Structure formats: C-alpha cells, structure tokens
Amino acid sequence: MRGPQNITNANLMVRVKKGDRDAFATLVQFHQDSVLNFIWHFMGDRTEAEDLAQEAFLRVWKSAATYKPRAKFSTWLYRIVTNLCINRHRALKIRNLFSISSFQKYTPDMMGVSESEPGVNPVTPEDRLLKAEQYQQIFNALDTLPPAQRMAIVLTTNQGLSYSEISQIMGRSVSAVDALLIRAKKNLQKKLSVKK
C-alpha cells in the first residue's frame, strides 16, 4: 500500500523501528479500516473488533524490530491479526453473538448498504433491516465453521487476498489453503441452504 507522496509501508516500518510515532500513526491510518473490517467479519462483534484492532496495532509497535522488509507488510500485519482472532475466539468460545443490534452500530457502507445519493432511490429502514438479517445469517453460518476454515473464508472473500498470501498468513501450503476453502464453502452452502 502506498499513501500520500508514495510513502510505502516498508519505509514507514523502518521509521517505526527507530521509535518514530508519527510514522506509526500513519501506518495505523492506512490500515485501521481494513483491519477493523476484517476482524469484525471474523468475530462478528463490533466491540471485540475494536479491542482486537487496537491490540493488533500495539503488537505492530512492540514487534517492529522483528519486521523484515523482504516480507510484505500486509502479510506480516495480517498474520498478527489472524493469530489474535483465533486466540480470542478460542478463549471466548463465541456463540450466538450476531444480533441485528450489533449490525446497526456499523455505518451503512460497512454493511454494504450505501447512503442515498442524489438521483438514487433512498435506502429505507426496511432495506437496512433486510441487509442486517442477511449478514446475520451469513455470520451465524460462519460461526459454525472451525476457526481455520472461517479465517480462510474471511481472508479471501472480505480481504480479497490470494491463496499464496493466505498461505503465508496462516502458515499453510497453498494446496492446504485450497482444501480448507473447498471444505469451508461446502459447509457454508449446507448451512445456508438449510435456512432457505
């Protein structure tokens, strides 16, 4: 990712290693929305997502010395985030936390429902409720998956990462990621088709 004036993540991390708080703040600004969105899709709870995102960036700061520029920064960052999510999920054994009220705390664009624009039909409360209910069904189905399957699904569908990138983040071979995603998609299809 490149920010203003073509500042790269690698350049920022060199500065963060030296204790540059401004460089760290810029890194956080570049990545906080995608990290928060990713964690929210995995955990299904806004408060957990905010807490884990804060913890993830705290770990980036504390672990800056271990970052090697040869590794893509986003891969390194998402490995930290992935480990945090899986560990928190195991610790809390989250079940049935996906309520409509939790979705309503999110901005419409995070739920995939944009605010009305001039000349476009307005988004009604019914549209928002329907979208929230659809997300609730998906998250409930995701919650039934083993953590590794859920993580692979979220990394590919929500973050748009390649199998190679997911392989590096999860510490598995590309073929193992492929098999994981096949099983996850089959399981999701079964769960979601039952609800129809």
Secondary structure, DSSP 8 states (H G I E B T S, - for coil): -B-GGG-BHHHHHHHHHTT-HHHHHHHHHHHHHHHHHHHHHHH--HHHHHHHHHHHHHHHHHTGGG--TTS-HHHHHHHHHHHHHHHHHHHHT--S---HHHHHTS-GGGGT-----TTS----HHHHHHHHHHHHHHHHHHHTS-HHHHHHHIIIIIS---HHHHHHHHT--HHHHHHHHHHHHHHHHHHHHHH-
